[in-house]
Amino acid sequence: MNEQPSQGGSIILISLLVALLLTVVPLPFWAQAVRPEWTALVLLYWVLALPERVGVGVAWVAGFFQDALLGTLLGQHALAFALICYLVLRFHKQIRPVPVWQQSLVVLGLLMISQMVVLWVNGLIGRPAPGWEAAVALVIGAALWPMIFHTMRSVRRRFNVQ
């Protein structure tokens, strides 16, 4: 067997770390509530691009780190990210061939599912629900998908991530 070893694990890790940093970077008060879910968007890209390398386990760990960084209940983002990554893994053959602007609609739906899981967990522990800003953040995340997709694809090609 003449298989090439997998490459680019460090690039995947660095991109997830950058997404986690973008999640906690200080923003003005008015912009904090409409911050897109950077970690989920980067995870969705990698699961869609390399479903054999990035999956539910990576999503769980990234979500756990996001929970630790944000000071939220440990496991709520892990559960949300694992669920949406499972859905992408399940349907990636149907999602990949469609144009990026149509993928944005799928990403919007996945971000909504993720947000509903987080809201459900927050409701169980008695935290108040966010306002309309949460919906705006979902739309912003979906609108950013083409930019994230093309940026991450160029990074993947530049560093030959397989």
Secondary structure by P-SEA (a helix, b strand, c coil): ccccccccaaaaaaaaaaaaaaacccccccccccccaaaaaaaaaaaaaccccccaaaaaaaaaaaaaaacccccaaaaaaaaaaaaaaacccccccccaaaaaaaaaaaaaaaaaaaaaaaaaaccccccaaaaaaaaaaaaaaaaaaaaaaaaaaaaccc
